């Protein structure tokens, strides 16, 4: 899918859903479950999804299914409660981003 999107995507946005491990949301292109399983909610990565306010065009939304009832505490440190991101989710997100950046020829930096 990424190879077919080359040239049409300029940004990748990383999220958490603020839901449970089992909740998958259509607002993101790729949802990552508790054990690192991937859920695609699109047929093409160029599909418009509403994952990031005013920055959805030419972008891909990748999210971790977690963080229900999370809050930002002192100095904006997240407190995840009963649904923290799992190590498998974080590792899978890193792999997904690496594959997307490679296939889309995107540099990994704060701008992309």
C-alpha positions in Angstrom: 0.0 0.0 0.0 2.8 2.4 0.9 4.6 1.9 -2.4 1.4 2.8 -4.3 1.1 6.0 -2.4 4.6 7.3 -3.1 4.6 11.0 -3.9 1.1 11.6 -2.5 2.0 11.7 1.2 4.2 14.3 2.9 3.5 13.7 6.6 2.9 10.8 9.1 1.1 11.6 12.3 1.4 9.4 15.4 -1.5 9.1 17.9 -3.1 7.2 20.6 -6.9 6.6 20.4 -7.8 7.4 24.0 -9.8 4.2 23.9 -9.3 0.6 25.0 -6.9 -1.9 23.5 -9.8 -3.4 21.5 -11.3 -0.2 20.1 -10.3 0.5 16.5 -11.2 3.9 15.0 -11.9 4.8 11.4 -10.3 8.2 11.9 -6.8 6.7 11.4 -5.3 4.8 8.5 -3.5 2.2 10.7 -4.6 1.2 14.2 -2.2 -0.9 16.3 -3.7 -3.3 18.9 -2.4 -4.4 22.2 -0.3 -7.2 20.9 1.0 -5.2 17.9 -1.6 -6.4 15.5 -2.4 -4.0 12.6 -5.9 -2.8 11.6 -6.1 -1.0 8.3 -9.2 1.2 8.0 -8.7 2.2 4.4 -8.2 0.7 0.9 -5.5 3.3 0.0 -3.3 5.3 2.3 -4.2 8.4 0.3 -7.7 8.2 1.7 -8.7 11.3 3.6 -9.0 10.6 7.3 -9.8 13.1 10.1 -7.0 12.2 12.5 -5.3 15.6 12.9 -7.1 18.9 13.1 -6.5 20.9 9.9 -3.5 18.7 8.8 -5.2 15.6 7.2 -4.4 16.2 3.5 -1.5 14.3 2.1 -0.9 12.6 5.5 -1.2 9.2 7.1 -2.5 8.7 10.7 -1.0 5.8 12.7 -2.4 5.2 16.1 -2.0 3.0 19.2 -5.3 1.5 20.5 -4.8 2.6 24.1 -4.9 5.4 26.7 -8.6 5.4 27.7 -9.1 8.0 30.5 -5.4 9.2 30.1 -4.6 12.6 31.4 -1.7 15.0 31.1 -0.1 15.6 34.5 2.6 17.9 35.7 4.8 19.2 32.9 2.5 17.4 30.3 3.6 13.9 31.4 0.9 11.5 30.4 -0.8 9.2 33.0 -2.2 6.4 31.0 -4.2 4.6 33.7 -5.5 1.1 32.9 -4.6 1.2 29.2 -1.0 2.3 28.8 0.8 1.7 25.4 2.3 -1.7 25.4 5.9 -2.4 24.4 4.6 -4.4 21.5 2.5 -1.5 20.3 5.4 1.0 20.5 7.7 -1.4 18.7 5.1 -2.1 16.0 4.6 1.7 15.5 8.3 2.2 15.0 8.4 -0.6 12.4 5.3 0.8 10.6 6.9 4.3 10.5 10.2 2.9 9.3 8.5 1.0 6.4 6.3 4.0 5.5 9.2 6.4 5.4 11.3 3.9 3.4 8.6 3.2 0.8 7.4 6.8 0.6 11.0 8.2 0.6 10.2 10.5 3.5 12.9 11.7 5.8 12.3 11.0 9.5 12.3 14.4 11.2 10.0 16.7 13.1 8.6 18.3 9.9 7.4 15.0 8.4 
